[in-house]
């Protein structure tokens, strides 16, 4: 996995500097050359690192530096004009769009992938199959112990772990699964995806919530290493599942078919308003080569059809 400097800077070459009161020179970047900084929800660091590395390998005059942050910080970067290209798992709200319109900027939103939220537990936890009703009960604070789910277990209080309280993953859970939109008191943030995996591996009572991109790429040594240290939960939409085959893990085929419940979309938001390096990168990710990278990573391409093959 390629490592980039995690920096917070202005974006889209000299255009950003001009808009913030810097040089008045015309932007010099093109769709395949120049320098830009982009802000990315850290849930998608593995896939975006692959996209950037490939793009720079094809276009050796392109220099894209990605800053990986919480979703909340990415949105702030967009709104305060310190970045013009952002990658995250939600579209802009009406208020956010209106803010750009006041500045005479038109955000271009491109859907690039279908992602999923994975629920993970300690490898010694005997319970790795949940219904959505059971999962919602945990997130709403009604189910607080493992014994409420399995009377024969020796496990104790459930501890819910996120990567970051301000992350897109936490927001998704609050918006989709929690009636009050507030995380229960038995929740804490590990502050990084590695920290989240470490905690779940070492604590039998832990239940982690993580973007599937961190564990889905079978060709990525980090993702494979993470998979070996934890157990991925299977989820069922049925209130009373008939068999274990009614439960689905966040595998690519199940995400594509829509049978895995915790799905979300991945977007690139581009406010550059011109045909520069930011636009070129967006076109690449949404195009054939970029979508093939997404397919390889274990996510589902948004603009290319996926053929699901059954194996008997």
C-alpha positions as a Markdown table, in Angstrom:
| # | Residue | x | y | z |
|---|---|---|---|---|
| 1 | Unk | 0.0 | 0.0 | 0.0 |
| 2 | Unk | 1.5 | 3.3 | -1.1 |
| 3 | Unk | 2.1 | 5.8 | 1.7 |
| 4 | Unk | 1.5 | 9.5 | 1.1 |
| 5 | Unk | 2.3 | 12.5 | 3.3 |
| 6 | Unk | -0.9 | 13.3 | 5.3 |
| 7 | Unk | -1.0 | 17.0 | 5.0 |
| 8 | Unk | -3.6 | 19.7 | 5.3 |
| 9 | Unk | -3.2 | 22.3 | 2.6 |
| 10 | Unk | -5.0 | 24.3 | -0.1 |
| 11 | Unk | -6.2 | 22.4 | -3.2 |
| 12 | Unk | -6.3 | 22.4 | -6.9 |
| 13 | Unk | -3.0 | 24.0 | -7.7 |
| 14 | Unk | -2.8 | 27.7 | -7.9 |
| 15 | Unk | -6.6 | 28.1 | -8.2 |
| 16 | Unk | -7.0 | 27.6 | -4.5 |
| 17 | Unk | -4.3 | 30.1 | -3.7 |
| 18 | Unk | -5.9 | 32.7 | -6.0 |
| 19 | Unk | -9.3 | 32.1 | -4.3 |
| 20 | Unk | -7.7 | 32.6 | -0.8 |
| 21 | Unk | -6.0 | 35.8 | -1.7 |
| 22 | Unk | -2.7 | 34.4 | -3.0 |
| 23 | Unk | -1.1 | 34.7 | -6.5 |
| 24 | Unk | -3.2 | 36.1 | -9.3 |
| 25 | Unk | -1.5 | 33.9 | -11.9 |
| 26 | Unk | -3.8 | 31.7 | -14.0 |
| 27 | Unk | -4.1 | 28.1 | -12.9 |
| 28 | Unk | -1.4 | 26.0 | -14.5 |
| 29 | Unk | -2.6 | 22.5 | -13.8 |
| 30 | Unk | -4.3 | 20.4 | -16.6 |
| 31 | Unk | -6.3 | 17.1 | -16.3 |
| 32 | Unk | -3.1 | 15.1 | -16.4 |
| 33 | Unk | -0.4 | 17.4 | -14.9 |
| 34 | Unk | 0.2 | 19.8 | -12.0 |
| 35 | Unk | -0.3 | 19.6 | -8.3 |
| 36 | Unk | -3.4 | 19.3 | -6.1 |
| 37 | Unk | -4.3 | 18.4 | -2.6 |
| 38 | Unk | -7.5 | 16.5 | -1.9 |
| 39 | Unk | -9.4 | 15.7 | 1.3 |
| 40 | Unk | -10.6 | 12.1 | 1.8 |
| 41 | Unk | -12.7 | 10.4 | 4.4 |
| 42 | Unk | -10.2 | 8.2 | 6.1 |
| 43 | Unk | -12.6 | 5.2 | 5.8 |
| 44 | Unk | -11.6 | 5.0 | 2.2 |
| 45 | Unk | -7.8 | 5.5 | 2.5 |
| 46 | Unk | -6.9 | 2.1 | 1.0 |
| 47 | Unk | -8.9 | 2.4 | -2.2 |
| 48 | Unk | -8.0 | 6.1 | -2.7 |
| 49 | Unk | -4.3 | 5.4 | -2.2 |
| 50 | Unk | -4.5 | 2.8 | -5.0 |
| 51 | Unk | -6.3 | 5.2 | -7.3 |
| 52 | Unk | -3.8 | 8.0 | -6.7 |
| 53 | Unk | -0.8 | 5.7 | -7.1 |
| 54 | Unk | -2.2 | 4.3 | -10.4 |
| 55 | Unk | -3.1 | 7.8 | -11.7 |
| 56 | Unk | 0.4 | 9.2 | -11.0 |
| 57 | Unk | 2.0 | 6.1 | -12.5 |
| 58 | Unk | 0.1 | 6.7 | -15.8 |
| 59 | Unk | 0.6 | 10.5 | -15.8 |
| 60 | Unk | 4.0 | 11.1 | -14.4 |
| 61 | Unk | 3.5 | 14.9 | -14.3 |
| 62 | Unk | 0.6 | 14.6 | -12.0 |
| 63 | Unk | 1.1 | 15.1 | -8.3 |
| 64 | Unk | -1.9 | 14.4 | -6.0 |
| 65 | Unk | -1.5 | 14.6 | -2.3 |
| 66 | Unk | -4.4 | 13.2 | -0.3 |
| 67 | Unk | -5.2 | 14.2 | 3.3 |
| 68 | Unk | -7.1 | 11.4 | 5.1 |
| 69 | Unk | -9.4 | 12.8 | 7.8 |
| 70 | Unk | -12.8 | 12.3 | 9.5 |
| 71 | Unk | -15.8 | 13.0 | 7.4 |
| 72 | Unk | -16.6 | 16.2 | 9.4 |
| 73 | Unk | -13.1 | 17.6 | 8.8 |
| 74 | Unk | -13.4 | 16.8 | 5.0 |
| 75 | Unk | -16.7 | 18.8 | 4.9 |
| 76 | Unk | -15.1 | 21.7 | 6.7 |
| 77 | Unk | -12.3 | 21.7 | 4.2 |
| 78 | Unk | -14.8 | 22.0 | 1.4 |
| 79 | Unk | -16.8 | 24.7 | 3.1 |
| 80 | Unk | -13.9 | 26.9 | 4.0 |
| 81 | Unk | -12.4 | 26.6 | 0.5 |
| 82 | Unk | -9.2 | 24.9 | 1.7 |
| 83 | Unk | -9.9 | 22.0 | -0.7 |
| 84 | Unk | -11.8 | 21.8 | -3.9 |
| 85 | Unk | -11.9 | 18.0 | -4.3 |
| 86 | Unk | -13.3 | 15.7 | -1.6 |
| 87 | Unk | -14.1 | 12.1 | -1.3 |
| 88 | Unk | -16.7 | 10.9 | 1.2 |
| 89 | Unk | -19.8 | 8.7 | 1.8 |
| 90 | Unk | -22.5 | 11.3 | 1.5 |
| 91 | Unk | -23.8 | 14.1 | -0.7 |
| 92 | Unk | -24.0 | 17.7 | 0.3 |
| 93 | Unk | -27.0 | 18.9 | 2.3 |
| 94 | Unk | -29.2 | 21.8 | 1.0 |
| 95 | Unk | -27.5 | 24.2 | 3.3 |
| 96 | Unk | -24.0 | 23.2 | 2.2 |
| 97 | Unk | -25.0 | 23.4 | -1.5 |
| 98 | Unk | -26.4 | 26.9 | -0.8 |
| 99 | Unk | -23.2 | 27.9 | 0.8 |
| 100 | Unk | -21.3 | 27.1 | -2.4 |
| 101 | Unk | -23.9 | 28.8 | -4.6 |
| 102 | Unk | -23.3 | 32.0 | -2.6 |
| 103 | Unk | -19.7 | 31.8 | -3.6 |
| 104 | Unk | -20.7 | 31.1 | -7.2 |
| 105 | Unk | -19.3 | 27.6 | -7.0 |
| 106 | Unk | -21.2 | 24.6 | -8.5 |
| 107 | Unk | -20.4 | 21.4 | -6.7 |
| 108 | Unk | -20.1 | 18.4 | -9.1 |
| 109 | Unk | -21.0 | 15.2 | -7.4 |
| 110 | Unk | -19.9 | 11.9 | -8.9 |
| 111 | Unk | -20.9 | 8.5 | -7.5 |
| 112 | Unk | -17.9 | 6.2 | -7.8 |
| 113 | Unk | -18.6 | 3.1 | -5.7 |
| 114 | Unk | -21.0 | 1.2 | -3.4 |
| 115 | Unk | -19.3 | 0.6 | 0.0 |
| 116 | Unk | -20.5 | -1.2 | 3.1 |
| 117 | Unk | -20.1 | -1.0 | 6.9 |
| 118 | Unk | -18.7 | -4.1 | 8.5 |
| 119 | Unk | -19.4 | -5.2 | 12.0 |
| 120 | Unk | -16.5 | -7.1 | 13.6 |
| 121 | Unk | -16.0 | -9.0 | 16.9 |
| 122 | Unk | -13.3 | -10.7 | 18.8 |
| 123 | Unk | -12.3 | -14.1 | 17.4 |
| 124 | Unk | -13.2 | -15.8 | 20.7 |
| 125 | Unk | -16.8 | -14.4 | 20.5 |
| 126 | Unk | -19.2 | -17.3 | 19.8 |
| 127 | Unk | -21.8 | -14.8 | 18.5 |
| 128 | Unk | -21.1 | -13.7 | 14.9 |
| 129 | Unk | -24.6 | -13.7 | 13.4 |
| 130 | Unk | -27.0 | -10.8 | 14.2 |
| 131 | Unk | -30.4 | -9.8 | 12.9 |
| 132 | Unk | -30.8 | -6.2 | 12.0 |
| 133 | Unk | -33.3 | -5.9 | 14.9 |
| 134 | Unk | -30.6 | -7.2 | 17.3 |
| 135 | Unk | -28.0 | -4.8 | 15.9 |
| 136 | Unk | -30.4 | -1.8 | 16.2 |
| 137 | Unk | -31.2 | -2.8 | 19.8 |
| 138 | Unk | -27.4 | -2.7 | 20.5 |
| 139 | Unk | -26.9 | 0.7 | 18.9 |
| 140 | Unk | -30.0 | 2.2 | 20.6 |
| 141 | Unk | -28.7 | 1.1 | 24.0 |
| 142 | Unk | -31.4 | -1.4 | 24.7 |
| 143 | Unk | -29.1 | -4.4 | 24.5 |
| 144 | Unk | -26.1 | -3.8 | 26.6 |
| 145 | Unk | -24.7 | -7.2 | 27.4 |
| 146 | Unk | -23.8 | -10.2 | 25.3 |
| 147 | Unk | -25.9 | -12.4 | 27.6 |
| 148 | Unk | -29.0 | -10.6 | 26.4 |
| 149 | Unk | -28.2 | -12.0 | 22.9 |
| 150 | Unk | -26.9 | -15.4 | 24.1 |
| 151 | Unk | -27.9 | -16.6 | 27.6 |
| 152 | Unk | -25.1 | -19.3 | 27.6 |
| 153 | Unk | -22.2 | -16.9 | 26.9 |
| 154 | Unk | -19.6 | -15.9 | 29.5 |
| 155 | Unk | -19.1 | -12.5 | 27.8 |
| 156 | Unk | -20.1 | -9.4 | 29.7 |
| 157 | Unk | -21.0 | -5.8 | 28.7 |
| 158 | Unk | -20.8 | -4.9 | 25.1 |
| 159 | Unk | -18.3 | -2.2 | 24.1 |
| 160 | Unk | -18.9 | -0.5 | 20.8 |
| 161 | Unk | -15.9 | 0.8 | 19.0 |
| 162 | Unk | -15.7 | 3.3 | 16.1 |
| 163 | Unk | -12.7 | 4.7 | 14.2 |
| 164 | Unk | -13.7 | 8.3 | 15.1 |
| 165 | Unk | -16.8 | 9.9 | 16.6 |
| 166 | Unk | -16.8 | 12.4 | 13.8 |
| 167 | Unk | -16.4 | 9.8 | 11.0 |
| 168 | Unk | -18.7 | 8.9 | 8.2 |
| 169 | Unk | -19.1 | 5.5 | 9.7 |
| 170 | Unk | -20.4 | 6.9 | 13.0 |
| 171 | Unk | -22.7 | 9.3 | 11.1 |
| 172 | Unk | -24.1 | 6.4 | 9.0 |
| 173 | Unk | -25.0 | 4.4 | 12.1 |
| 174 | Unk | -26.5 | 7.4 | 13.8 |
| 175 | Unk | -28.6 | 8.3 | 10.8 |
| 176 | Unk | -29.7 | 4.8 | 9.8 |
| 177 | Unk | -29.9 | 2.7 | 12.9 |
| 178 | Unk | -30.4 | 5.0 | 16.0 |
| 179 | Unk | -33.8 | 6.6 | 16.6 |
| 180 | Unk | -32.3 | 9.4 | 18.7 |
| 181 | Unk | -29.3 | 9.8 | 16.4 |
| 182 | Unk | -27.1 | 9.7 | 19.4 |
| 183 | Unk | -24.5 | 6.9 | 20.1 |
| 184 | Unk | -25.1 | 5.0 | 23.3 |
| 185 | Unk | -22.9 | 5.5 | 26.4 |
| 186 | Unk | -21.0 | 2.2 | 25.8 |
| 187 | Unk | -19.4 | 3.7 | 22.7 |
| 188 | Unk | -15.9 | 5.1 | 22.2 |
| 189 | Unk | -13.6 | 6.0 | 19.4 |
| 190 | Unk | -10.3 | 4.3 | 18.8 |
| 191 | Unk | -9.0 | 7.3 | 16.7 |
| 192 | Unk | -7.7 | 5.1 | 13.9 |
| 193 | Unk | -8.7 | 2.0 | 12.0 |
| 194 | Unk | -5.6 | 0.2 | 13.2 |
| 195 | Unk | -6.5 | 1.1 | 16.8 |
| 196 | Unk | -10.0 | -0.2 | 16.2 |
| 197 | Unk | -8.7 | -3.5 | 15.0 |
| 198 | Unk | -6.2 | -3.7 | 17.9 |
| 199 | Unk | -8.9 | -3.1 | 20.4 |
| 200 | Unk | -11.4 | -5.7 | 19.1 |
| 201 | Unk | -8.6 | -8.2 | 18.8 |
| 202 | Unk | -7.6 | -7.8 | 22.5 |
| 203 | Unk | -11.1 | -7.4 | 24.0 |
| 204 | Unk | -13.6 | -10.2 | 23.9 |
| 205 | Unk | -16.5 | -7.9 | 24.7 |
| 206 | Unk | -15.8 | -5.5 | 21.9 |
| 207 | Unk | -17.9 | -4.9 | 18.8 |
| 208 | Unk | -16.2 | -2.8 | 16.1 |
| 209 | Unk | -17.8 | -0.8 | 13.3 |
| 210 | Unk | -15.5 | -0.3 | 10.3 |
| 211 | Unk | -15.6 | 0.6 | 6.6 |
| 212 | Unk | -15.3 | -2.7 | 4.7 |
| 213 | Unk | -12.6 | -1.2 | 2.5 |
| 214 | Unk | -10.1 | -1.8 | 5.3 |
| 215 | Unk | -10.7 | -5.6 | 5.2 |
| 216 | Unk | -12.0 | -6.3 | 1.7 |
| 217 | Unk | -8.9 | -6.3 | -0.6 |
| 218 | Unk | -7.5 | -9.8 | -0.6 |
| 219 | Unk | -4.4 | -8.6 | -2.5 |
| 220 | Unk | -3.6 | -6.0 | 0.2 |
| 221 | Unk | -1.3 | -7.3 | 3.0 |
| 222 | Unk | -2.8 | -4.8 | 5.5 |
| 223 | Unk | -6.4 | -5.8 | 4.8 |
| 224 | Unk | -5.5 | -9.5 | 4.9 |
| 225 | Unk | -3.7 | -9.0 | 8.2 |
| 226 | Unk | -6.7 | -7.2 | 9.7 |
| 227 | Unk | -9.0 | -10.0 | 8.6 |
| 228 | Unk | -7.0 | -12.7 | 10.4 |
| 229 | Unk | -7.2 | -10.8 | 13.7 |
| 230 | Unk | -10.9 | -10.4 | 14.0 |
| 231 | Unk | -14.2 | -12.0 | 13.0 |
| 232 | Unk | -16.6 | -10.4 | 10.5 |
| 233 | Unk | -20.3 | -10.6 | 11.6 |
| 234 | Unk | -23.0 | -11.9 | 9.3 |
| 235 | Unk | -26.3 | -9.8 | 9.2 |
| 236 | Unk | -29.9 | -10.8 | 8.4 |
| 237 | Unk | -32.8 | -8.5 | 7.4 |
| 238 | Unk | -35.2 | -11.2 | 8.6 |
| 239 | Unk | -36.6 | -10.9 | 12.1 |
| 240 | Unk | -36.5 | -14.7 | 12.5 |
| 241 | Unk | -33.9 | -16.1 | 10.1 |
| 242 | Unk | -34.8 | -19.5 | 8.8 |
| 243 | Unk | -31.2 | -20.8 | 8.4 |
| 244 | Unk | -27.7 | -19.5 | 8.7 |
| 245 | Unk | -27.9 | -18.9 | 5.0 |
| 246 | Unk | -30.2 | -16.0 | 5.8 |
| 247 | Unk | -27.2 | -14.1 | 7.1 |
| 248 | Unk | -24.8 | -12.2 | 4.9 |
| 249 | Unk | -21.3 | -10.9 | 5.4 |
| 250 | Unk | -20.1 | -7.8 | 3.5 |
| 251 | Unk | -18.7 | -9.7 | 0.5 |
| 252 | Unk | -18.7 | -7.9 | -2.8 |
| 253 | Unk | -21.4 | -10.0 | -4.4 |
| 254 | Unk | -23.8 | -9.5 | -1.4 |
| 255 | Unk | -23.1 | -5.8 | -1.5 |
| 256 | Unk | -23.8 | -5.7 | -5.2 |
| 257 | Unk | -27.0 | -7.7 | -4.9 |
| 258 | Unk | -28.3 | -5.5 | -2.0 |
| 259 | Unk | -28.8 | -8.4 | 0.4 |
| 260 | Unk | -26.1 | -7.1 | 2.8 |
| 261 | Unk | -28.0 | -4.5 | 4.8 |
| 262 | Unk | -25.4 | -1.9 | 5.7 |
| 263 | Unk | -24.6 | -0.4 | 2.3 |
| 264 | Unk | -23.6 | 3.2 | 1.4 |
| 265 | Unk | -22.3 | 5.1 | -1.6 |
| 266 | Unk | -19.0 | 6.7 | -2.2 |
| 267 | Unk | -18.8 | 10.1 | -3.9 |
| 268 | Unk | -16.3 | 12.6 | -5.2 |
| 269 | Unk | -17.3 | 16.2 | -4.8 |
| 270 | Unk | -15.5 | 18.6 | -7.1 |
| 271 | Unk | -15.9 | 22.4 | -6.8 |
| 272 | Unk | -13.0 | 23.4 | -9.0 |
| 273 | Unk | -15.3 | 24.7 | -11.8 |
| 274 | Unk | -12.7 | 24.1 | -14.5 |
| 275 | Unk | -10.9 | 21.4 | -16.4 |
| 276 | Unk | -7.8 | 20.9 | -14.2 |
| 277 | Unk | -6.1 | 18.0 | -12.4 |
| 278 | Unk | -9.0 | 17.6 | -10.0 |
| 279 | Unk | -11.4 | 17.1 | -12.9 |
| 280 | Unk | -9.0 | 14.7 | -14.6 |
| 281 | Unk | -8.7 | 12.6 | -11.5 |
| 282 | Unk | -12.5 | 12.4 | -11.0 |
| 283 | Unk | -12.9 | 11.3 | -14.6 |
| 284 | Unk | -10.2 | 8.6 | -14.1 |
| 285 | Unk | -11.8 | 7.2 | -10.9 |
| 286 | Unk | -15.3 | 7.1 | -12.6 |
| 287 | Unk | -13.9 | 5.7 | -15.8 |
| 288 | Unk | -13.0 | 2.1 | -16.8 |
| 289 | Unk | -9.6 | 1.9 | -15.2 |
| 290 | Unk | -10.6 | 3.5 | -11.9 |
| 291 | Unk | -13.7 | 1.3 | -11.7 |
| 292 | Unk | -11.6 | -1.8 | -12.2 |
| 293 | Unk | -9.5 | -0.7 | -9.2 |
| 294 | Unk | -12.6 | -0.4 | -7.2 |
| 295 | Unk | -13.8 | -3.8 | -8.3 |
| 296 | Unk | -10.4 | -5.3 | -7.3 |
| 297 | Unk | -10.6 | -3.7 | -3.9 |
| 298 | Unk | -13.7 | -5.6 | -2.9 |
| 299 | Unk | -16.1 | -2.6 | -3.3 |
| 300 | Unk | -18.8 | -2.4 | -6.0 |
| 301 | Unk | -18.1 | -0.1 | -9.0 |
| 302 | Unk | -20.8 | 2.6 | -9.4 |
| 303 | Unk | -20.5 | 3.2 | -13.1 |
| 304 | Unk | -19.6 | -0.3 | -14.4 |
| 305 | Unk | -21.9 | -3.4 | -14.4 |
| 306 | Unk | -20.9 | -6.2 | -12.1 |
| 307 | Unk | -21.6 | -9.8 | -13.1 |
| 308 | Unk | -22.2 | -12.1 | -10.1 |
| 309 | Unk | -21.4 | -15.7 | -10.8 |
| 310 | Unk | -22.8 | -18.5 | -8.6 |
| 311 | Unk | -20.5 | -21.4 | -7.7 |
| 312 | Unk | -22.0 | -24.7 | -6.8 |
